[in-house]
Amino acid sequence: MTDKTERDLYKTSQEVFPDAWHERIADTDSIILKERATQYGSAEESFTRIAKLWSAYTGYEITAVQVAQMMVLLKINRSITAKDETLKDSFIDARNYLTLAEELCEADNNKQ
């Protein structure tokens, strides 16, 4: 058994995965996010509208960031039973919703 340091246990994805893989993922995600923005408009506007609809429906205040987070949960749920390409698409969508959640959160922090 090898002796691992704590640092070995907490490697970043950049350390674990080759650069080519990282770049391919980033390129794919960028293309998808741009396509969705063209189809549906800005994520901030879209998720804000969804948040207002969900807030009215549930009676609880829901933010645009929470919409993105809940969409990640939806995609995680779908990945449990998904097969083949649908599984891959669920993971890609979840990753992109996380990216949007981060961007929305940063935008909220910059407004304050």
ChimeraX attribute file (.defattr): number of C-alpha atoms within 10 A of each C-alpha:
attribute: neighborCount
match mode: 1-to-1
recipient: residues
	/A:1	3
	/A:2	4
	/A:3	6
	/A:4	8
	/A:5	8
	/A:6	8
	/A:7	8
	/A:8	9
	/A:9	8
	/A:10	10
	/A:11	11
	/A:12	10
	/A:13	10
	/A:14	10
	/A:15	9
	/A:16	10
	/A:17	11
	/A:18	10
	/A:19	12
	/A:20	9
	/A:21	11
	/A:22	13
	/A:23	11
	/A:24	11
	/A:25	14
	/A:26	13
	/A:27	12
	/A:28	12
	/A:29	17
	/A:30	13
	/A:31	12
	/A:32	15
	/A:33	19
	/A:34	13
	/A:35	12
	/A:36	13
	/A:37	13
	/A:38	10
	/A:39	9
	/A:40	11
	/A:41	12
	/A:42	14
	/A:43	19
	/A:44	17
	/A:45	12
	/A:46	14
	/A:47	20
	/A:48	19
	/A:49	15
	/A:50	17
	/A:51	21
	/A:52	17
	/A:53	14
	/A:54	16
	/A:55	14
	/A:56	12
	/A:57	10
	/A:58	10
	/A:59	9
	/A:60	11
	/A:61	13
	/A:62	17
	/A:63	19
	/A:64	23
	/A:65	24
	/A:66	17
	/A:67	22
	/A:68	25
	/A:69	18
	/A:70	16
	/A:71	18
	/A:72	21
	/A:73	14
	/A:74	14
	/A:75	20
	/A:76	18
	/A:77	12
	/A:78	17
	/A:79	17
	/A:80	10
	/A:81	9
	/A:82	15
	/A:83	12
	/A:84	7
	/A:85	9
	/A:86	13
	/A:87	17
	/A:88	13
	/A:89	16
	/A:90	21
	/A:91	17
	/A:92	17
	/A:93	20
	/A:94	23
	/A:95	17
	/A:96	21
	/A:97	23
	/A:98	18
	/A:99	16
	/A:100	21
	/A:101	24
	/A:102	15
	/A:103	15
	/A:104	21
	/A:105	15
	/A:106	12
	/A:107	13
	/A:108	12
	/A:109	9
	/A:110	8
	/A:111	6
	/A:112	5
